[in-house]
Amino acid sequence: MDQYAVFGHPIAHSRSPQIHRMFAQQTQENLEYQAILAPLEGFAASWRTFVAQGGCGANVTVPFKQEALSVCDTLSTRAQQAQAVNTLIVDQQSGQVQGDNTDGVGLVRDIQTHLNYSLANKRVLILGAGGAVRGIIQPLLEQGVHTLHIANRTPQKAQALVVAFTGPLSASALDTLDQMAAFDVVINATSASLSGQMPTLPASLLTTKSLAYDLVYSAQATPFMQWAQQAGAGQVADGLGMLVEQAAEAFYLWRQVRPHSAPVLAALRAQLSANQGK
Ligand code: NDP
C-alpha cells in the first residue's frame, strides 16, 4: 500500500492522519498515512529513512517547514515564494522529491468555499509576519485584493515581506493600527492565540461587514475571535477549514484526485465540539 506521513515535533496532536484517512476512504484510494515524530535535529534523516522504506509523500509541520526545503530536488513556485515546504511528493519514476506549500491556497479556498466570501478588491489586514504569513501573501494577492497591510510586533519583519513580494502591500507595527481605516478582512496569523493571548487591537479595525479569521483553530472562540465578536465583525472564523483545505490540496498533489472537503470539515468540527471540556 502507498505510504504517506506527517512529520513534526511534537506530532501527537496532529489531525492530518485522520483527515487523510477520511479522504482516502471517501475517494477509495489505497494508502496508509502515519504521524512521524522526527527528532528536532533529525528531520532530513527521518524523511530519507521513510523514502527508503517506500514513502511516496508527506506533510511537514512545525518546526520543520523551512528545513524541508533542503530535502527537495525541485520546488513549486508556491514553496519558493513561501520559503517553506508543507508538502513533499516523491516522483515514483525518477525518485526526485518535489516540495510544495499548500497553506496559502488552503486559506483562500476556506474563505471562498466554506465562508462564501470573495476576496476580490478587499482591504485585507494580516497580523503577524512569521512563516505562515510568507505562505499566504501570494495566494491572497492572486485573488485581486485591493490592499494587503501586514502589521507585526517586530515591524522590520513585516517590512521585509513587503519588499519580498510585488503587489499593493504595506507594513507597520501592531501598535500603530489605531490610525488606520477599517478593513474588510482581518487575519490573525500571530501565534499569540496558541497561548490564549492576542495583541491589543482597536475595535475601529472592523465593521459589521468585516471577516475576522484566526489561523488557529479551537473548540471555543480564541481570544482574537472573542475580540472580533465584541468589536462587531460580520463573520468570525477559525483556521480549521484552512487545515482541511491545505490537506485536500496535498492529497490532490499526491493522488491527482480531489477529495470533498466539506464532509471532512464537518466531521472534524463535530469532533472538536464533542471533545470540548474533556
Ligand atoms: P511563527 O512563529 O513563524 O510567527 C509567529 C508570529 O506571531 C510572529 O509574527 C510573531 O511576532 C507573532 N507573535 C507571537 N506572539 C505574539 C504576541 N504575544 N503578540 C503579538 N505578536 C505575536 O509562526 P507561524 O507563522 O508558523 O504560525 C502562526 C500561526 O498560524 C500559528 O498559531 C499556527 O498554529 C497557525 N497556522 C495555522 C495553519 C492552519 O492550517 N490553520 C497553518 C499554518 C499556521 P514577532 O515577529 O514580533 O516575534
Residues whose N, C-alpha, C, O or C-beta is under 5 A from the ligand:
A	BS01	NDP	D103 G128 A129 G130 G131 A132 V133 N152 R153 T154 K157 A189 T190 S191 A192 L194 Q197 P199 L215 V216 G239 L240 M242 L243
